[in-house]
Amino acid sequence: MILYGIKTCDTVRKALKWLKANNHLVEFHDFREQGLQQETLELWVKQCGWEQVFNKRSTSFRALEPHEKEALDENKAIKLMLQHPTLVKRPVLVNQDQIFIGFKDASYSEWLK
């Protein structure tokens, strides 16, 4: 199981704490330190849809130039997320071939039974 995110993100920290408290072995992948592979991101987008993976509420999104925010589609969103990994909604938990985006303890409990 791999948890992707940024170590300074409160939601990522909550997810890591929950996973450890519930005895789940998890590897942590920090976007800022380890980057984000295009193939990985494209898989998430294929399985979950770019709208779920792309975080329009992030500080990074608000900081983009207006022309970068216009006419967002899958290809443009992927390109932006590769350039600015903080645009990826966090955390992203990958368990074998399943992907869960975001963190809610009740959802994790249900998903990881």
C-alpha positions in Angstrom: 0.0 0.0 0.0 1.3 3.4 -1.0 0.1 6.8 0.3 1.0 9.7 -2.0 1.0 13.3 -0.8 3.0 16.0 0.8 4.3 15.5 4.3 3.3 19.0 5.4 -0.3 18.5 4.4 -2.6 18.1 7.4 -4.9 15.6 5.6 -2.0 13.5 4.6 -0.8 13.4 8.2 -4.2 12.4 9.4 -4.4 9.6 6.9 -0.9 8.3 7.8 -1.8 8.4 11.5 -5.0 6.5 10.9 -3.3 3.9 8.8 -0.6 3.3 11.4 -3.2 3.3 14.3 -5.2 0.6 12.4 -2.1 -1.5 11.7 -1.8 -1.0 8.0 1.6 -1.2 6.5 2.0 1.8 4.2 4.8 3.3 2.2 4.8 7.1 1.9 5.6 8.9 -1.4 6.1 12.6 -1.1 5.4 14.5 -4.3 7.8 17.3 -3.5 10.7 15.0 -2.7 10.1 12.1 -5.0 8.2 13.7 -7.8 5.2 12.2 -9.7 5.5 9.9 -12.7 3.3 10.6 -15.7 2.2 7.0 -15.9 1.1 6.9 -12.3 -0.9 10.1 -12.7 -2.5 8.9 -15.9 -3.6 5.7 -14.2 -5.2 7.7 -11.4 -7.0 9.9 -14.0 -8.1 6.8 -16.0 -9.5 5.1 -12.9 -11.0 8.0 -11.0 -11.5 10.8 -13.6 -9.4 14.0 -13.8 -12.0 16.0 -12.0 -11.6 13.9 -8.8 -7.8 13.9 -9.0 -7.4 17.6 -9.8 -7.8 19.9 -6.7 -9.4 23.2 -7.8 -9.6 24.3 -4.2 -5.8 24.3 -3.7 -3.6 27.3 -3.1 -1.6 26.1 -6.1 -4.7 26.4 -8.4 -5.6 29.9 -7.1 -2.0 30.9 -7.9 -2.2 29.8 -11.6 -2.4 32.4 -14.3 -6.0 32.9 -15.6 -5.1 31.4 -19.0 -3.9 28.2 -17.3 -7.3 27.8 -15.5 -9.4 28.3 -18.6 -10.8 25.4 -20.7 -9.5 22.7 -18.4 -9.8 19.3 -19.8 -8.1 16.0 -19.0 -4.9 16.6 -21.0 -4.4 20.1 -19.7 -5.1 19.0 -16.1 -2.5 16.2 -16.4 0.0 18.6 -17.7 -0.6 21.1 -14.9 -0.5 18.4 -12.2 2.9 17.1 -13.6 4.2 20.7 -13.5 2.6 21.4 -10.1 2.1 18.2 -8.1 0.4 20.2 -5.3 -2.6 20.4 -7.7 -3.3 16.7 -7.0 -6.0 16.2 -4.4 -4.4 14.6 -1.4 -3.8 12.0 -0.2 -3.9 9.3 -2.8 -3.9 5.8 -1.4 -3.1 3.0 -3.7 -3.8 -0.5 -2.5 -2.9 -3.0 -5.3 -5.1 -1.9 -8.2 -7.5 0.2 -6.1 -7.1 4.0 -5.8 -8.8 6.1 -3.1 -8.5 9.9 -3.3 -8.9 12.1 -0.2 -9.2 11.0 3.4 -12.2 10.2 5.6 -11.7 7.7 8.4 -15.1 6.1 7.8 -14.3 5.6 4.1 -10.9 4.2 4.8 -12.5 1.8 7.4 -15.0 0.6 4.8 -12.5 0.4 2.0 -9.8 -1.4 3.9 -11.8 -4.1 5.8 
